[in-house]
């Protein structure tokens, strides 16, 4: 069971993530979009969207540091365990709260604004559910994991983080995740489920960049007036040709 949960399932989700994006880009370029609903409602979107996106940037940055930076590196530069986890808790909770508040606003907007709700798909609802569970579990693990680390019961930087790096190196050690607390296990499994769903949702826009914007041709606007050129005719009578 440990091998199935922490070796087979993660690699199946990773394969779905990669192959799914290739398929989506190859056969559904028209659907490769955020499905923007800004035209329907703008006030709530202007508040919720920045909160959610900047919060998620902080969450992703925290995961990169926590999972990819070995504890030996921070020990080498003189950062104590207590100092590291105080920063992790403070930054993680701030980013998590921003993401949660932004998501609540966006979900409220999507549920209460008629045209936006009509444009909501089943995959949108599934995506929001997975995102919410992942973020809430992550915030819980940030608090509980840091308390356990300081108390000497469990250090995720010597367990979960090592497993994640071994997973990326294609040498996963299932025992590291099998020994982790239930909260970390659930967070990892739901996150991998989200990665498997990713290519089939609007989240594909994360990998889009407007690189062609700087080289695209100018847009030509045409006047509605029935006239030639860009200047209006002079006032007065038109000359009659003889």
Kinemage of the C-alpha trace (Angstrom):
@kinemage 1
@onewidth
@group {chain A} dominant
@subgroup {mainchain}
@vectorlist {calphas} color= white
{ca unk a 1} P 0.000 0.000 0.000
{ca unk a 2} L 2.847 2.428 0.776
{ca unk a 3} L 4.366 1.782 -2.639
{ca unk a 4} L 0.988 2.310 -4.306
{ca unk a 5} L 0.256 5.588 -2.472
{ca unk a 6} L 3.709 7.174 -2.542
{ca unk a 7} L 5.234 5.792 -5.746
{ca unk a 8} L 2.580 4.622 -8.223
{ca unk a 9} L -0.123 7.252 -7.581
{ca unk a 10} L 2.256 10.263 -7.655
{ca unk a 11} L 3.849 9.145 -10.911
{ca unk a 12} L 0.450 8.443 -12.480
{ca unk a 13} L -0.636 11.974 -11.537
{ca unk a 14} L 2.624 13.446 -12.833
{ca unk a 15} L 2.246 11.554 -16.120
{ca unk a 16} L -1.335 12.776 -16.474
{ca unk a 17} L -0.143 16.311 -15.749
{ca unk a 18} L 2.498 16.242 -18.517
{ca unk a 19} L 0.618 14.230 -21.159
{ca unk a 20} L -2.635 16.073 -20.413
{ca unk a 21} L -1.057 19.460 -21.072
{ca unk a 22} L 0.471 18.203 -24.322
{ca unk a 23} L -2.897 16.840 -25.439
{ca unk a 24} L -4.757 20.002 -24.411
{ca unk a 25} L -2.341 22.267 -26.272
{ca unk a 26} L -2.296 19.997 -29.311
{ca unk a 27} L -6.036 19.447 -29.710
{ca unk a 28} L -7.755 22.213 -27.728
{ca unk a 29} L -5.841 25.434 -28.289
{ca unk a 30} L -9.095 27.375 -28.482
{ca unk a 31} L -9.982 26.151 -24.987
{ca unk a 32} L -6.551 27.033 -23.582
{ca unk a 33} L -7.835 30.069 -21.724
{ca unk a 34} L -8.826 31.415 -18.328
{ca unk a 35} L -12.404 31.803 -19.565
{ca unk a 36} L -12.305 35.377 -18.327
{ca unk a 37} L -15.560 36.770 -16.935
{ca unk a 38} L -14.385 40.333 -16.334
{ca unk a 39} L -16.979 41.725 -18.731
{ca unk a 40} L -19.774 40.343 -16.540
{ca unk a 41} L -18.552 41.774 -13.220
{ca unk a 42} L -15.471 43.763 -12.284
{ca unk a 43} L -15.704 45.106 -8.712
{ca unk a 44} L -15.421 41.825 -6.829
{ca unk a 45} L -12.944 40.494 -9.386
{ca unk a 46} L -10.598 43.441 -8.802
{ca unk a 47} L -10.441 42.525 -5.105
{ca unk a 48} L -10.562 38.739 -5.141
{ca unk a 49} L -8.275 38.029 -8.086
{ca unk a 50} L -5.159 39.885 -6.822
{ca unk a 51} L -5.610 38.448 -3.326
{ca unk a 52} L -5.861 34.913 -4.674
{ca unk a 53} L -3.055 35.157 -7.221
{ca unk a 54} L -0.533 36.933 -4.982
{ca unk a 55} L -1.436 34.577 -2.147
{ca unk a 56} L -0.827 31.576 -4.402
{ca unk a 57} L 2.519 33.019 -5.490
{ca unk a 58} L 3.512 33.126 -1.829
{ca unk a 59} L 2.239 29.584 -1.279
{ca unk a 60} L 4.193 28.250 -4.263
{ca unk a 61} L 7.322 30.135 -3.187
{ca unk a 62} L 7.044 28.703 0.317
{ca unk a 63} L 6.722 25.181 -1.054
{ca unk a 64} L 9.751 25.637 -3.286
{ca unk a 65} L 11.855 26.736 -0.311
{ca unk a 66} L 10.458 24.164 2.098
{ca unk a 67} L 10.621 21.183 -0.244
{ca unk a 68} L 13.608 21.848 -2.480
{ca unk a 69} L 16.039 23.554 -0.088
{ca unk a 70} L 17.659 20.918 2.178
{ca unk a 71} L 17.864 21.602 5.895
{ca unk a 72} L 21.632 21.229 5.726
{ca unk a 73} L 21.812 24.354 3.555
{ca unk a 74} L 19.965 26.561 6.036
{ca unk a 75} L 21.986 25.020 8.878
{ca unk a 76} L 25.179 25.862 6.994
{ca unk a 77} L 24.316 29.564 6.810
{ca unk a 78} L 23.414 29.688 10.505
{ca unk a 79} L 19.603 29.749 10.343
{ca unk a 80} L 18.255 27.959 13.405
{ca unk a 81} L 15.266 25.606 13.273
{ca unk a 82} L 13.194 27.957 15.415
{ca unk a 83} L 13.954 30.997 13.246
{ca unk a 84} L 13.242 29.076 10.047
{ca unk a 85} L 9.869 27.842 11.241
{ca unk a 86} L 8.821 31.217 12.628
{ca unk a 87} L 9.387 32.674 9.161
{ca unk a 88} L 7.657 29.660 7.564
{ca unk a 89} L 4.604 29.976 9.802
{ca unk a 90} L 4.341 33.753 9.383
{ca unk a 91} L 4.832 33.758 5.626
{ca unk a 92} L 2.815 30.599 5.043
{ca unk a 93} L -0.177 31.758 7.030
{ca unk a 94} L -0.153 35.212 5.444
{ca unk a 95} L -0.014 33.765 1.932
{ca unk a 96} L -2.605 31.111 2.798
{ca unk a 97} L -5.039 33.627 4.276
{ca unk a 98} L -4.693 35.862 1.218
{ca unk a 99} L -5.373 32.896 -1.078
{ca unk a 100} L -8.359 31.696 0.972
{ca unk a 101} L -9.951 35.164 1.227
{ca unk a 102} L -9.420 35.729 -2.489
{ca unk a 103} L -10.922 32.348 -3.311
{ca unk a 104} L -13.954 32.979 -1.099
{ca unk a 105} L -14.568 36.277 -2.902
{ca unk a 106} L -14.193 34.640 -6.308
{ca unk a 107} L -16.517 31.760 -5.400
{ca unk a 108} L -19.078 34.180 -3.950
{ca unk a 109} L -18.868 36.227 -7.143
{ca unk a 110} L -19.233 33.147 -9.302
{ca unk a 111} L -22.275 31.994 -7.305
{ca unk a 112} L -24.119 35.307 -7.059
{ca unk a 113} L -23.460 36.941 -10.439
{ca unk a 114} L -25.842 35.347 -12.919
{ca unk a 115} L -23.778 35.432 -16.128
{ca unk a 116} L -20.657 34.268 -14.288
{ca unk a 117} L -22.555 31.398 -12.683
{ca unk a 118} L -23.999 30.413 -16.056
{ca unk a 119} L -20.475 30.226 -17.487
{ca unk a 120} L -19.266 27.974 -14.631
{ca unk a 121} L -18.486 24.421 -15.689
{ca unk a 122} L -18.405 21.210 -13.672
{ca unk a 123} L -14.614 21.189 -13.875
{ca unk a 124} L -14.554 24.711 -12.415
{ca unk a 125} L -16.432 23.463 -9.358
{ca unk a 126} L -14.164 20.428 -8.979
{ca unk a 127} L -11.092 22.642 -9.361
{ca unk a 128} L -12.256 25.051 -6.646
{ca unk a 129} L -12.996 22.136 -4.307
{ca unk a 130} L -9.521 20.634 -4.751
{ca unk a 131} L -7.851 24.039 -4.413
{ca unk a 132} L -9.738 24.803 -1.211
{ca unk a 133} L -8.868 21.456 0.400
{ca unk a 134} L -5.203 21.723 -0.618
{ca unk a 135} L -4.832 25.258 0.756
{ca unk a 136} L -6.642 24.546 4.038
{ca unk a 137} L -4.626 21.372 4.640
{ca unk a 138} L -1.451 23.258 3.805
{ca unk a 139} L -2.240 25.978 6.342
{ca unk a 140} L -2.993 23.357 8.986
{ca unk a 141} L 0.267 21.553 8.274
{ca unk a 142} L 2.169 24.825 8.440
{ca unk a 143} L 0.981 25.373 11.997
{ca unk a 144} L 0.915 21.789 13.239
{ca unk a 145} L 4.121 20.805 11.461
{ca unk a 146} L 6.057 23.716 12.888
{ca unk a 147} L 4.772 23.039 16.409
{ca unk a 148} L 5.762 19.382 16.088
{ca unk a 149} L 9.147 20.343 14.661
{ca unk a 150} L 9.935 22.709 17.518
{ca unk a 151} L 8.687 20.114 19.997
{ca unk a 152} L 10.925 17.473 18.464
{ca unk a 153} L 8.135 15.088 17.407
{ca unk a 154} L 8.308 15.383 13.605
{ca unk a 155} L 10.474 17.416 11.256
{ca unk a 156} L 8.930 17.536 7.782
{ca unk a 157} L 12.210 18.836 6.345
{ca unk a 158} L 13.772 15.480 7.175
{ca unk a 159} L 10.770 13.471 5.981
{ca unk a 160} L 8.318 14.941 3.475
{ca unk a 161} L 10.882 17.237 1.857
{ca unk a 162} L 13.405 14.429 1.413
{ca unk a 163} L 10.708 12.210 -0.116
{ca unk a 164} L 9.704 14.973 -2.533
{ca unk a 165} L 13.283 15.468 -3.711
{ca unk a 166} L 13.730 11.708 -4.101
{ca unk a 167} L 10.460 11.619 -6.061
{ca unk a 168} L 11.721 14.280 -8.486
{ca unk a 169} L 14.983 12.336 -8.810
{ca unk a 170} L 12.954 9.196 -9.747
{ca unk a 171} L 14.235 7.393 -6.665
{ca unk a 172} L 11.249 7.741 -4.294
{ca unk a 173} L 11.499 6.387 -0.765
{ca unk a 174} L 7.909 5.496 0.155
{ca unk a 175} L 8.788 4.942 3.817
{ca unk a 176} L 9.440 8.663 4.306
{ca unk a 177} L 5.833 9.564 3.482
{ca unk a 178} L 4.466 6.468 5.219
{ca unk a 179} L 5.963 7.771 8.484
{ca unk a 180} L 4.595 11.304 8.024
{ca unk a 181} L 1.546 12.548 9.987
{ca unk a 182} L -1.869 12.081 8.391
{ca unk a 183} L -2.231 15.801 7.608
{ca unk a 184} L 0.889 15.801 5.427
{ca unk a 185} L -0.225 12.609 3.689
{ca unk a 186} L -3.674 13.987 2.874
{ca unk a 187} L -2.181 17.273 1.686
{ca unk a 188} L 0.156 15.423 -0.678
{ca unk a 189} L -2.530 13.100 -2.072
{ca unk a 190} L -5.051 15.901 -2.702
{ca unk a 191} L -2.294 18.026 -4.277
{ca unk a 192} L -1.387 15.203 -6.655
{ca unk a 193} L -5.068 14.839 -7.491
{ca unk a 194} L -5.129 18.527 -8.347
{ca unk a 195} L -2.095 18.092 -10.596
{ca unk a 196} L -3.875 15.264 -12.421
{ca unk a 197} L -6.932 17.491 -12.969
{ca unk a 198} L -4.868 20.543 -13.910
{ca unk a 199} L -4.651 20.018 -17.709
{ca unk a 200} L -8.434 19.725 -17.988
{ca unk a 201} L -9.271 22.965 -16.166
{ca unk a 202} L -8.741 26.671 -16.650
{ca unk a 203} L -5.524 26.358 -14.627
{ca unk a 204} L -3.666 25.733 -17.895
{ca unk a 205} L -3.386 29.516 -18.221
{ca unk a 206} L -0.587 29.376 -15.630
{ca unk a 207} L 1.698 28.183 -18.427
{ca unk a 208} L 0.658 30.894 -20.857
{ca unk a 209} L 2.698 34.010 -21.502
{ca unk a 210} L 1.826 36.850 -23.929
{ca unk a 211} L 5.173 36.569 -25.745
{ca unk a 212} L 3.637 37.463 -29.088
{ca unk a 213} L 2.247 40.728 -27.751
{ca unk a 214} L 5.423 42.729 -28.463
{ca unk a 215} L 5.683 41.504 -32.070
{ca unk a 216} L 2.049 41.459 -33.125
{ca unk a 217} L 0.982 43.906 -35.872
{ca unk a 218} L -0.849 47.103 -35.113
{ca unk a 219} L -4.627 46.978 -34.860
{ca unk a 220} L -6.323 49.115 -37.519
{ca unk a 221} L -9.403 50.957 -36.354
{ca unk a 222} L -11.818 52.248 -38.979
{ca unk a 223} L -14.111 55.181 -38.500
{ca unk a 224} L -17.847 54.759 -38.848
{ca unk a 225} L -18.111 58.033 -40.811
{ca unk a 226} L -18.511 57.772 -44.560
{ca unk a 227} L -15.420 59.762 -45.455
{ca unk a 228} L -12.008 59.272 -46.919
{ca unk a 229} L -8.849 59.914 -44.984
{ca unk a 230} L -8.444 60.775 -41.330
{ca unk a 231} L -9.597 64.418 -41.474
{ca unk a 232} L -13.158 65.647 -41.431
{ca unk a 233} L -14.294 67.676 -44.470
{ca unk a 234} L -14.402 71.429 -44.159
{ca unk a 235} L -17.788 72.932 -43.257
{ca unk a 236} L -19.778 74.614 -45.999
{ca unk a 237} L -21.210 73.790 -49.402
{ca unk a 238} L -19.511 71.237 -51.576
{ca unk a 239} L -18.269 72.575 -54.888
{ca unk a 240} L -20.339 71.421 -57.868
{ca unk a 241} L -18.281 70.278 -60.777
{ca unk a 242} L -19.034 71.978 -64.115
